[in-house]
Each structure stands twice: as C-alpha cells, then as structure tokens.
Amino acid sequence: MWSWLSSNSEAMNVILNGAMLFVWIAYFQLLYVTFRKQNQSNILINRGAGEDLDSRCIVANMSAGPIYIQAVKMELIVGDRSLSRVVSDTQKLQEGQSARASVETTAQGPVAQGDLLDIGTFARLAEMVLEAADHDGHATAVEDVEQLVVTVFAVYAVHNDIVGATRRFRVERRGGVASLVPATVMAQQLSGWLYRRRVRAEYPLGRSA
C-alpha cells in the first residue's frame, strides 16, 4: 500500500489538488449566488381578489431588504396607440393626515421586506390613465383596452440605487366577460447601469403619452 502510494504520489497530488480546486470553486459559487441574491431586488406585480378588471393590482417586495417606491406607471395599449400615466401620486394627503400614511394613499413610500402594496383596481387605474390622456379625437373607454403594463420604479435600500419591475397583462374577452391574463410568469426585474441611465434621463416620469 505505502509503496503504491509512494510510486503514485505525483498522480495522487494532481487528483487531490483537482478535488480541492473543485471544492473551492463550489464554495465561491455559493458565496456569489448568496451575494447576488442579497443585492438583487425582487419586486412582484400581480392581480388579487379576482381575475377581471375589478381585481386589485398588487405590488409585493420579495427582496432581501426594504424598497422605497417612487412611482407606479400604468400603460394602456388600445389598438396601435399607447397611453400612459403615473398613477401613484394622484391623491393628496388630507388635512392633519400623517405623511407616514402616504404609502397607503399615494402608493409612494417604503415597503418592507415581504410586505405588499394594493394600488387599486386595474379598472380604476385604467380610468385614471384615460382621464389624463390626449385622445386626439378618438373616444376611448376601459372596455377598449387590449393590454395593460404596470411598471414600478423604486429605490432598493440594500445598495441605495434605482430598481424596478414591469409586467404586462392581456385583456381577454369571452362571452362579455373581460379577464386579465399575465403575459409572463413573473414580473421582469429592471436593474443595471443601462436601466438607471435611462430612468435618470426620463425622470420625472411623464403623466401621459
């Protein structure tokens, strides 16, 4: 046994070094995945309490830390037209109401890890867009909307930078009933320096387009 090990010591060293290298690679990969998970935001956008236009638009923070929502933008697709508006700052605080309640009344403010925000029904959000939009002589109603796109702009507290998420919903009408169908399984996460550069160039967000 010992003579065999002695005669094959070089080969054994290569094997042991390779195994140790594999362990270190796996360890650093685990560290990288953990670090990336902690530094990436995860904002969910979904419907709640139904599947039609009267269902609630829910924004949930599943990140490793709190986020501060700066704006929520709703875009409507009607035929070949696109109408959009920031729908998160349309309400003012009542006299004597604490600014701490702003996240409930204006959909702006901090959202803790694992918490969610109800920004209203999709129908009401669509109405807010249509009320502010320039229709160019084209009468448009909520019943004409074919797609809705919800985009959240936020600051992620972990690295104090701009992040976001967006999700598209199709309006499918069958038998006179309109249903909201998500176009993707999850909300698309928006981050990175290109995204931040574009947001800074466009900010403040326009109310209508």
ZILIN-V528846 format. One record per residue. N is the residue number from 1. RES is the residue in one small letter. PSI is psi in degrees with one decimal (999 if undefined). NEAR is the number of other C-alpha atoms within 12 Angstrom. Layout:
N;RES;PSI;NEAR + N;RES;PSI;NEAR
This chain:
1;m;-52.2;8 + 2;w;-39.0;8 + 3;s;-36.8;8 + 4;w;-42.7;11 + 5;l;-40.4;12 + 6;s;-41.4;12 + 7;s;-18.7;12 + 8;n;25.0;14 + 9;s;-39.0;16 + 10;e;-42.7;13 + 11;a;-39.3;14 + 12;m;-38.8;15 + 13;n;-40.7;16 + 14;v;-44.2;13 + 15;i;-44.8;14 + 16;l;-41.2;14 + 17;n;-39.2;15 + 18;g;-41.4;14 + 19;a;-40.9;14 + 20;m;-38.5;14 + 21;l;-40.6;15 + 22;f;-42.5;14 + 23;v;-44.3;14 + 24;w;-38.5;14 + 25;i;-43.6;14 + 26;a;-38.8;14 + 27;y;-46.2;14 + 28;f;-32.6;15 + 29;q;-41.4;14 + 30;l;-42.8;14 + 31;l;-41.7;14 + 32;y;-44.5;15 + 33;v;-42.2;14 + 34;t;-44.8;14 + 35;f;-43.6;16 + 36;r;-40.0;18 + 37;k;-39.4;17 + 38;q;-26.7;21 + 39;n;-6.0;24 + 40;q;134.9;33 + 41;s;156.6;40 + 42;n;95.1;36 + 43;i;123.3;43 + 44;l;141.6;33 + 45;i;123.2;38 + 46;n;172.9;41 + 47;r;152.5;35 + 48;g;154.6;23 + 49;a;46.7;17 + 50;g;177.5;18 + 51;e;2.7;25 + 52;d;-170.2;27 + 53;l;-16.1;34 + 54;d;1.5;23 + 55;s;160.3;24 + 56;r;143.3;25 + 57;c;114.7;43 + 58;i;131.2;29 + 59;v;120.3;41 + 60;a;142.2;35 + 61;n;104.2;37 + 62;m;21.2;27 + 63;s;172.2;33 + 64;a;-7.8;25 + 65;g;176.3;26 + 66;p;157.5;31 + 67;i;158.1;42 + 68;y;112.5;35 + 69;i;121.9;38 + 70;q;-34.0;32 + 71;a;151.8;37 + 72;v;124.1;43 + 73;k;134.0;41 + 74;m;130.2;44 + 75;e;134.0;38 + 76;l;135.7;40 + 77;i;117.9;29 + 78;v;102.8;27 + 79;g;-123.2;13 + 80;d;12.2;11 + 81;r;150.7;20 + 82;s;124.1;24 + 83;l;133.2;37 + 84;s;158.2;34 + 85;r;145.5;34 + 86;v;120.0;38 + 87;v;9.8;39 + 88;s;-4.0;37 + 89;d;36.1;27 + 90;t;-7.3;23 + 91;q;142.8;18 + 92;k;149.9;19 + 93;l;141.7;19 + 94;q;158.5;12 + 95;e;126.2;7 + 96;g;-5.4;9 + 97;q;135.9;12 + 98;s;143.2;13 + 99;a;-17.6;18 + 100;r;-23.0;16 + 101;a;6.2;19 + 102;s;-33.2;26 + 103;v;-28.5;31 + 104;e;-31.1;25 + 105;t;-26.3;24 + 106;t;-1.1;28 + 107;a;30.5;39 + 108;q;138.8;35 + 109;g;-176.4;28 + 110;p;142.6;30 + 111;v;118.9;33 + 112;a;163.9;24 + 113;q;129.5;25 + 114;g;2.5;20 + 115;d;166.8;23 + 116;l;163.0;30 + 117;l;128.6;37 + 118;d;113.3;30 + 119;i;11.0;40 + 120;g;179.2;30 + 121;t;152.5;26 + 122;f;-36.0;42 + 123;a;-44.6;32 + 124;r;-40.1;21 + 125;l;-39.9;38 + 126;a;-39.7;39 + 127;e;-38.8;29 + 128;m;-38.2;30 + 129;v;-45.5;39 + 130;l;-32.8;35 + 131;e;-31.9;22 + 132;a;-11.0;22 + 133;a;150.9;28 + 134;d;111.0;19 + 135;h;-5.2;19 + 136;d;41.4;11 + 137;g;-2.7;7 + 138;h;114.4;13 + 139;a;127.2;15 + 140;t;134.9;26 + 141;a;166.2;22 + 142;v;-33.6;27 + 143;e;-16.5;25 + 144;d;-11.0;25 + 145;v;132.8;35 + 146;e;-32.2;30 + 147;q;150.3;36 + 148;l;136.4;40 + 149;v;120.2;40 + 150;v;126.7;42 + 151;t;129.2;39 + 152;v;130.4;48 + 153;f;127.0;41 + 154;a;169.2;40 + 155;v;126.7;34 + 156;y;120.1;36 + 157;a;-26.1;25 + 158;v;-44.2;24 + 159;h;13.6;22 + 160;n;54.2;17 + 161;d;166.1;27 + 162;i;131.4;33 + 163;v;177.4;41 + 164;g;-178.9;39 + 165;a;151.6;38 + 166;t;147.5;33 + 167;r;138.1;35 + 168;r;138.7;31 + 169;f;132.6;35 + 170;r;145.7;28 + 171;v;111.0;30 + 172;e;126.3;23 + 173;r;122.3;19 + 174;r;123.7;10 + 175;g;33.9;7 + 176;g;2.5;10 + 177;v;127.1;14 + 178;a;126.2;26 + 179;s;143.2;27 + 180;l;124.4;34 + 181;v;116.7;25 + 182;p;135.7;26 + 183;a;-19.1;21 + 184;t;156.9;17 + 185;v;-40.0;14 + 186;m;162.5;19 + 187;a;141.4;30 + 188;q;124.5;25 + 189;q;135.3;27 + 190;l;119.0;30 + 191;s;179.5;28 + 192;g;161.8;18 + 193;w;-31.1;13 + 194;l;-41.6;13 + 195;y;-45.6;19 + 196;r;-38.5;21 + 197;r;-41.8;16 + 198;r;-41.9;17 + 199;v;-43.4;27 + 200;r;-34.4;16 + 201;a;-32.6;12 + 202;e;-14.3;13 + 203;y;140.9;16 + 204;p;150.0;17 + 205;l;136.9;25 + 206;g;153.2;23 + 207;r;-27.8;27 + 208;s;156.2;23 + 209;a;999;22
